Amino acid sequence: MLTLKENPVGVDLVINEINNLVYNELNFENYEAYHRAFKQQSERGVIPEAFIYDTRDYKECFYDDRVNSSFFYTSDSTDFVDNGRLVNTTVSMVFQVNLDEVAPAIKHRGDEEIHRVVVNAINKSVYGTVSSLVVGIDNVYNEFDTSQITYTDMQPFHCFRVDIDVSYAYGCCADGCGLVIDETGFLQTVDGGNILLANGYRIIINN
């Protein structure tokens, strides 16, 4: 099941897009694609919990060997540039899968094949690109308590984390956030500076 937020803003908009891209590219059966998990403090330490819309409650989204799953969590810090209009941060996507189920045609351990599909799907996003791929239970869950994880990362099970550098903007406010369109059709700030893409080209507004 693919979980997307309705009318998302900020980082949730980014996660919606990446989650949709990866879910459709993988096309797994028996797959729970959770949205953003929160780092919840429990008696045993910090655990990831995703908000489930149907039950209106939180659910721990550590590995469950009955289902293939993924979840997101975000960095504890974000950087704002251009007077707060642009946000740069890191989003992590954790995968917990049974390779015999998700890659049954591959006779060897198909971890690298799954990595390739995931990385290529994420890099199609307009918001970010993969910065690192992490394996090993202690490494993947380095921000969470792992004392209750009883499975090993051996065939057919596999967990990995993809860290994604993302950039996004919050939706404009009622006064337009100081943005205007000049006579050439380019989006400009109020001081006359053009909005630039990462590769240096200006954004053209087509009417």
C-alpha positions in Angstrom: 0.0 0.0 0.0 1.3 3.4 -1.0 0.8 6.2 1.6 0.6 9.7 0.3 -0.4 12.8 2.2 -3.3 15.0 0.9 -2.4 18.6 0.1 1.2 18.2 1.4 3.5 21.2 2.0 7.2 21.5 2.6 9.2 18.3 3.0 5.9 16.2 2.9 5.5 17.3 -0.7 9.0 16.0 -1.5 8.3 12.7 0.3 5.0 12.3 -1.6 6.8 12.6 -4.9 9.7 10.3 -4.1 7.4 7.7 -2.4 5.2 7.6 -5.5 8.2 7.3 -7.9 9.8 4.5 -6.0 6.6 2.6 -5.3 5.6 2.5 -9.0 9.2 1.7 -10.1 9.5 -1.3 -7.7 6.0 -2.5 -8.3 6.3 -5.0 -5.4 3.5 -7.1 -4.1 2.9 -7.1 -0.3 4.6 -3.7 0.1 3.9 -1.1 2.7 5.3 2.3 1.5 4.9 4.4 4.6 5.2 8.2 4.5 7.3 10.2 7.0 8.1 8.5 10.3 8.7 10.4 13.5 11.5 9.7 15.9 9.5 8.8 19.0 11.0 8.3 22.4 10.0 5.0 24.0 11.1 3.2 27.2 13.8 1.4 25.3 15.0 4.4 23.2 14.1 6.2 20.0 11.9 4.3 17.5 10.4 5.3 14.1 6.6 5.6 14.1 4.5 6.5 11.1 1.1 8.1 11.4 -1.6 5.8 9.9 -4.5 7.7 8.5 -7.1 4.9 8.6 -6.6 4.3 12.3 -5.6 7.9 13.2 -2.8 6.4 15.3 0.9 5.8 15.1 2.5 2.5 14.1 6.1 1.4 14.7 7.5 0.8 11.2 10.6 -1.3 12.0 11.0 -4.5 10.0 8.1 -6.9 9.9 9.0 -10.1 8.2 5.4 -10.6 7.0 5.6 -7.6 4.7 8.1 -5.6 2.6 8.2 -2.0 3.7 9.8 1.4 3.5 9.6 4.6 5.5 11.1 8.1 5.5 12.5 10.2 8.2 14.1 13.7 8.0 17.2 15.3 9.3 16.9 17.2 12.6 18.2 20.3 11.0 17.4 22.2 7.8 19.2 25.1 6.1 17.3 28.1 4.7 18.7 30.2 1.9 17.4 33.1 -0.2 15.8 34.7 2.8 14.1 31.5 3.8 12.5 30.9 0.5 14.5 27.7 -0.3 15.1 24.9 2.1 17.9 22.4 1.9 17.9 19.2 4.1 18.4 15.5 4.0 15.6 13.0 3.8 16.4 9.3 4.5 14.4 6.4 3.0 14.7 3.0 4.8 13.9 -0.3 3.0 13.1 -3.6 4.7 12.5 -6.4 2.2 12.5 -10.1 1.6 14.6 -10.5 -1.6 13.0 -13.9 -2.4 9.7 -12.0 -2.7 10.8 -8.8 -4.4 13.4 -10.3 -6.7 12.3 -14.0 -7.2 13.8 -14.3 -10.7 17.3 -13.5 -9.4 19.1 -16.7 -8.3 21.8 -14.9 -6.4 21.3 -12.4 -3.6 19.6 -9.6 -5.5 20.4 -6.7 -3.2 22.4 -4.7 -5.7 19.6 -5.0 -8.3 17.1 -3.6 -5.8 19.6 -0.8 -4.9 19.9 0.2 -8.6 16.1 0.4 -9.1 15.6 2.5 -6.0 18.5 4.9 -6.7 17.4 5.4 -10.3 13.8 6.1 -9.3 14.8 8.6 -6.6 17.1 10.5 -8.9 14.1 11.1 -11.2 12.8 13.5 -8.5 12.8 17.2 -9.2 13.5 17.8 -5.6 16.7 15.9 -4.8 19.3 13.3 -5.6 20.8 10.3 -3.7 23.9 11.3 -1.6 24.6 7.9 0.0 23.4 4.3 0.3 23.9 2.6 3.7 23.7 -1.1 4.6 24.1 -3.1 7.8 21.4 -3.1 10.6 23.4 -0.9 13.0 24.3 1.6 10.3 20.9 1.7 8.7 19.1 2.4 12.0 21.9 4.4 13.6 19.4 7.0 14.9 17.1 4.4 16.4 17.1 1.8 19.1 17.9 -1.7 17.5 17.6 -3.8 20.7 14.3 -5.3 19.6 15.3 -6.1 16.1 15.6 -9.9 16.1 16.2 -10.7 12.4 19.5 -10.7 10.6 20.4 -9.0 7.4 21.1 -12.3 5.7 19.4 -13.9 2.7 16.6 -13.5 2.0 16.2 -10.5 4.2 17.8 -7.1 3.5 17.6 -3.7 4.9 19.2 -0.5 3.5 18.9 3.2 3.7 19.1 5.8 1.0 20.0 9.4 2.1 18.7 12.1 -0.3 19.8 15.7 -0.5 16.7 17.7 -1.2 15.8 21.3 -1.9 12.3 22.7 -1.8 10.3 25.8 -1.2 7.3 26.5 1.0 4.2 27.6 -0.9 3.9 31.3 -1.4 2.1 33.4 1.1 -0.9 35.7 0.5 1.2 38.6 -0.8 3.0 36.5 -3.3 6.2 36.1 -1.1 7.8 39.0 -2.9 7.8 37.4 -6.3 6.7 39.1 -9.5 6.8 38.2 -13.2 8.6 40.8 -15.3 7.8 41.8 -18.9 10.1 39.1 -20.3 8.1 36.4 -18.6 10.7 35.5 -16.0 9.9 35.0 -12.3 11.7 37.7 -10.3 12.2 38.7 -6.7 11.2 42.1 -5.7 14.8 43.4 -5.9 14.9 42.3 -9.6 16.9 39.1 -9.2 15.8 36.2 -11.4 15.0 32.8 -9.8 17.7 30.4 -10.9 17.7 26.7 -11.4 20.7 24.7 -10.0 22.3 24.6 -13.5 22.1 28.3 -13.8 19.2 28.7 -16.2 16.3 30.9 -15.4 12.7 29.7 -14.9 10.5 30.6 -17.8 6.8 31.1 -17.1 4.7 29.9 -20.0 1.2 31.5 -20.0 
